[in-house]
Amino acid sequence: MDQRPPRDDLVTISTAARRLGLSRRATLRWIHAGRLAFTRYPNGQYRVSSADIAKIQATTRSIVG
């Protein structure tokens, strides 16, 4: 069974970076470090789930504020 999120829930690395307040490069480092789940398409493009971004934002808010 395919466990990927629906395609409309996936965003580009640039969009994920903007939402997380990171650079595109830092976002890729998070992906490679296992801190951010991703889907990688056959053409090599990465996509990140909006739900995962929201979880990280909620965690960050609870730590910071």
N, C-alpha and C positions, 0 to 999 in steps of 0.2 A: 504494500500500500504506500502511495506517495504521501509523505508528510510535509510537503512544501506548503507554505501559506498561499492563499489565493493571489494571483498575479497583481490584482489591484491593490493589495496590501504591501507590495514590494516597492521600494524606492531606490534610486541610484545612490552611489557612494557620495556624490556631491550634495544631494538632498539630505542624506543622513548626516553628513558632516555639518551642514548648516543648522539642522535641528539640534545637534548635540553641542554646537559651539566649538567644533574642532576643525582643523584643516582637513583637506581630502587625504593628505598623506598620513596624518595621525589616525584618521578613521581606518585606513588600510592597515596600519600597524595594530590597531585594536582587533581587526578581523584576524590577522595572522597570529596574534597572541591568544586568540580564543576568547576575548572579552566581548565580542559582538558576533552573533550568529549571522550567517549569510547563505545565499544561494548563488551558485556560479553557473552561468549559462555556457553552453558549448562554445560560444564565440569568445569566452573569457571574461565577459562582463559580470560584475558582482551586483547583487541586489540584497538589500537589508529589509527586514520586516518592520513596518511602522509600529507594530505592537512591541517589538523588542526595543525600539528606540524609546517608546513611551515608558517602558519599564525602567530603562536606564535613567531617563529624566526624572521619574518619580523617586528612584533611589538617591539620585544626586541631590534632589530638592530636600529629601529628608535628612541627608547628611549635612548639607550646607545650612539649611534654614530651619 
